[in-house]
Amino acid sequence: METNITRHPSHITRDHRYRLNRHHSSVLWLTGLSGSGKSTLAYALEKALYQASCRSYVLDGDNIRHGLNQDLGFQPEDRKENIRRIAEVAKLFADAGMIAVTAFISPYRADREMARSIVGEGDFIEIYVKCSLSECERRDPKGLYQKARAGEIAQFTGISAPYEPPDRPELVIESDRYSVSESVARILNLLSSRTKLSLENRNRE
């Protein structure tokens, strides 16, 4: 590792950004199988936060792999690096005063714990978007399970690669039981209690 590197602290603190934004920042880490509804839920949540005049941004797994992480594959070591990089980015978003909403399969517990340690315990909120494999396969919005079953996709989570459910997530969303609007409401309730975010009288016209 290069040693001739110095951190340069900002003169603007997170407290300054909190007073400007009128809400605290955090990282909502959505994890779950492909097809469980992570991206759908993330963007619905982003819209709800925008309507409440909260600064937020979705970091979506597919989008990130089109740019920042386009050099990574799906072997365990690449998945680990994928999560490490996005955790560092999410930490920057939180430091900038925003609510970062991530939507990544992030199948390994150790990698998610690494992300938590990078972001920081107080900022990291793990949300398990729980959905049965059979329901995810039934939905199969991208046709990926069909390809994985046919052997056309290697290292596919849930089929030829494992998914390790969270042991102690801050919230479990059963996406085959709750509607998107109900799920968003549950996350907002948790966010309000964790970050002292008040959504009252904040809605945009």
C-alpha positions in Angstrom: 0.0 0.0 0.0 1.2 3.5 -0.8 2.4 5.3 2.4 2.9 8.8 1.0 -0.8 9.6 1.2 -2.5 12.0 3.7 -6.1 12.4 4.5 -7.4 15.9 4.1 -10.3 16.7 6.4 -13.2 18.8 5.2 -14.0 22.1 7.0 -17.7 21.2 6.5 -18.8 18.6 9.0 -21.7 16.2 9.0 -23.4 18.3 11.5 -23.2 21.3 9.1 -24.8 19.1 6.4 -27.4 17.9 8.9 -28.4 21.4 9.6 -28.5 22.2 5.9 -30.5 19.1 4.9 -32.6 19.0 8.1 -32.1 15.2 8.2 -29.4 12.8 9.2 -27.6 10.6 6.7 -27.3 6.8 6.6 -26.7 3.8 4.4 -29.6 1.4 3.8 -28.1 -1.8 2.6 -30.8 -3.9 0.8 -29.7 -7.6 0.4 -31.5 -10.6 -1.0 -31.8 -13.0 -4.0 -32.1 -11.8 -7.5 -35.7 -11.1 -8.2 -36.6 -10.5 -4.5 -37.5 -6.9 -5.3 -34.5 -5.0 -4.0 -34.2 -2.6 -6.9 -38.0 -2.0 -7.1 -38.1 -1.3 -3.4 -34.9 0.9 -3.5 -36.3 3.2 -6.2 -39.8 3.4 -4.5 -38.0 4.4 -1.3 -35.9 7.0 -3.1 -39.1 8.5 -4.5 -40.7 8.6 -1.1 -37.7 10.3 0.4 -37.6 12.8 -2.4 -41.3 13.6 -1.8 -40.4 14.2 1.8 -37.6 16.6 0.7 -34.8 14.2 1.8 -31.6 13.9 -0.2 -31.1 10.3 -1.2 -29.5 8.3 -4.0 -29.8 4.6 -5.1 -26.7 2.6 -5.7 -27.9 -0.3 -7.7 -25.9 -3.5 -8.4 -26.5 -3.6 -12.1 -25.8 0.1 -12.6 -22.6 -0.1 -10.7 -21.3 -3.0 -12.7 -21.9 -1.0 -15.9 -19.3 1.6 -14.7 -17.3 1.6 -11.5 -17.1 -2.2 -11.2 -17.3 -3.3 -14.8 -13.9 -5.0 -14.4 -15.2 -7.4 -11.8 -16.8 -10.9 -12.4 -18.8 -13.1 -10.1 -16.2 -15.2 -8.4 -16.2 -14.9 -4.6 -13.1 -12.7 -4.6 -14.7 -10.4 -7.2 -17.9 -10.2 -5.3 -15.9 -9.2 -2.2 -14.2 -6.4 -4.1 -17.6 -5.3 -5.6 -19.0 -5.0 -2.1 -15.9 -3.3 -0.7 -15.9 -0.6 -3.4 -19.6 0.2 -3.1 -19.3 0.3 0.7 -16.6 3.0 0.3 -18.8 4.9 -2.1 -21.9 4.6 0.2 -19.8 5.9 3.0 -18.9 9.0 1.0 -22.6 9.6 0.2 -23.4 9.4 3.9 -20.5 11.7 4.8 -21.9 14.1 2.2 -25.2 14.2 4.2 -27.3 11.9 2.0 -29.3 8.8 2.5 -27.6 6.1 0.4 -29.9 3.2 -0.6 -27.9 0.2 -2.0 -29.5 -2.7 -3.8 -27.0 -5.6 -4.0 -27.4 -9.3 -3.7 -24.3 -9.3 -1.5 -24.6 -13.0 -0.8 -21.9 -13.5 1.8 -22.3 -12.5 5.4 -18.6 -11.8 5.8 -18.7 -9.3 2.9 -21.8 -7.5 4.4 -20.0 -7.3 7.7 -17.0 -5.8 5.9 -19.4 -3.3 4.4 -20.8 -2.5 7.8 -17.3 -2.0 9.2 -16.4 0.4 6.4 -19.6 2.4 6.6 -19.7 2.4 10.4 -22.1 0.7 12.8 -24.1 3.9 13.4 -24.8 4.6 9.8 -25.2 1.0 8.4 -28.8 -0.3 8.3 -29.0 -3.9 6.8 -32.4 -4.7 5.3 -33.0 -8.3 4.3 -35.4 -8.4 1.3 -36.6 -11.9 2.0 -38.3 -13.9 -0.8 -38.4 -17.7 -1.4 -36.2 -19.0 -4.2 -39.3 -20.5 -5.9 -41.0 -17.1 -5.9 -37.9 -15.4 -7.2 -37.7 -18.0 -10.0 -41.4 -17.5 -10.8 -40.9 -13.8 -11.1 -37.5 -14.1 -12.9 -37.8 -10.5 -14.3 -34.5 -10.7 -16.2 -34.7 -14.3 -17.3 -31.6 -15.1 -15.3 -32.9 -18.1 -13.4 -33.9 -19.8 -16.6 -30.4 -19.2 -18.0 -28.8 -20.4 -14.8 -30.8 -23.6 -14.7 -29.8 -24.2 -18.3 -26.1 -23.8 -17.4 -25.7 -20.6 -19.3 -24.8 -18.5 -16.3 -22.1 -19.7 -13.9 -21.8 -18.7 -10.2 -25.5 -17.7 -10.0 -26.7 -17.0 -6.5 -29.3 -19.4 -5.3 -28.6 -21.9 -8.0 -24.9 -22.6 -8.5 -23.6 -20.2 -5.8 -24.8 -19.8 -2.2 -26.8 -17.0 -0.5 -26.2 -16.6 3.2 -29.2 -14.8 4.8 -28.4 -12.1 7.4 -28.2 -13.3 11.0 -29.3 -10.1 12.6 -30.5 -7.5 10.1 -32.0 -4.3 11.3 -35.2 -5.1 9.3 -36.6 -8.0 7.3 -38.9 -7.2 4.4 -40.9 -10.2 3.2 -41.4 -9.1 -0.4 -43.7 -12.0 -1.2 -45.9 -10.9 1.7 -45.9 -7.1 1.7 -46.7 -4.7 -1.1 -44.1 -2.2 -2.2 -45.9 0.6 -0.5 -46.2 -1.3 2.8 -42.5 -2.2 2.6 -41.5 1.4 2.0 -43.6 2.5 5.0 -41.8 -0.1 7.2 -38.4 1.2 6.1 -39.3 4.8 6.7 -40.6 4.0 10.2 -37.2 2.3 10.9 -35.3 5.2 9.4 -37.3 7.7 11.4 -36.5 5.9 14.7 -32.8 5.3 13.8 -31.9 8.7 12.4 -34.5 11.0 14.0 -35.8 11.7 10.6 -39.1 13.4 10.8 -41.2 13.1 7.6 -44.0 15.3 8.9 -44.5 18.6 7.1 -41.7 17.8 4.7 -43.7 16.6 1.7 -43.1 18.4 -1.6 -46.1 19.9 -3.3 
